[in-house]
Amino acid sequence: MTIRVLVAGLGNMGRSHALAYHNDPAFQIVGLVNRSAVDLPTELRAYPLSADYAGALARLKPDLVCIATYSDSHADYAVAAMEAGAHVFVEKPLATTVADARRVQDCAIRTGRKVVVGYILRHHPSWMRLIEEARALGGPYVFRLNLNQQSSGPTWEVHKALMQTTPPIVDCGVHYVDVMCQITDAKPVEVRGMGLRLSHEIAPDMYNYGHFQVLFEDGSLGWYEAGWGPMMSDTAFFVKDVVSPNGAVSIRMPESARSDDIDTHTKTSMLRVHRVGKGDENISMADEPGHQALCDREQAYVARAILEDIDLTRHMQDAVQSLAICLAADESVRSGQAVKL
């Protein structure tokens, strides 16, 4: 079976996913959707391009819809695709509200369609190893994670567009909260957040810098920080530490790493495992995949989920949970109060 796929949204992630489909014989692209004119790579220019998602969905009847549009359309597009009989790959975050995320989850259960959410780090060998090493140390854990981006020019324009609906701590935070939850596997119980608007170029009720703490039932606690914009510091922009009573696992970046390089968001260079009373172990990740190769792996998993009928119940539960934590952080930023989960 060749999976016929419609790709909606042709920004950075949408183009990368479309290239993954183009190069994988498990898929056949039947159409592309983008609301505005877009400059496509040569490989994608022969595919039919439309500005009308609903029309393309009805006309092309795909087996799979890839949704890489802005966050506020994710839930409606995903539900429409499943109602039309298609499976769904949807970029993170799954939705902009917990209610919408659960609406997608419920639709997947009712229709029997597969939904894979774009948690690309789940397909990254270095992050899989980090989770494995951290779990081997044993909890409770302290998670120290951030991703600040000193963005300018076109990248700052993309960030400003994203912030029309989603703050950085939600857009990027779901990845890293998902990592926390995979390591501790304990129930999150409380979130505390703070944020600040550092630019007059974004809406008065939006903030482009934020951080939050999440407390777990097993005593673990996590810190996550994210900021976007030309004013952001390029010092300590990528902190990835997991600490336990028995030691720590950390991602070490190369000295040449830059916050505005998309591969920097996923490349790790080296893991350092520190065990109390023992020597530290450095694990080289020099041959790890780049951004496009990770997208290829992610879409290969989508093909397996469909063709091998993989049970995605836990995958969906995890996606809803990580989003709920990040949205609670946003609520805490805006209310000034801790939020119980």
Secondary structure, DSSP 8 states (H G I E B T S, - for coil): --EEEEEE--SHHHHHHHHHHHH-TTEEEEEEE-SS-----GGGTTS-EES-HHHHHHHH--SEEEE-S-GGGHHHHHHHHHHTT-EEEE-SSS-SSHHHHHHHHHHHHHHT--EEE--GGGG-HHHHHHHHHHHHH-SS-EEEEEEEE---HHHHHHHHHHTTT--HHHHTHHHHHHHHHHHH---EEEEEEEEE---TTS-TT--SEEEEEEEETTS-EEEEEEEESTTS-SSS---EEEEETTEEEEEE--TT--TT-GGGGT--SEEEEEETTS--EEEE-TT---HHHHHHHHHHHHHHHHHTT---HHHHHHHHHHHHHHHHHHHHHHHSS-EE-
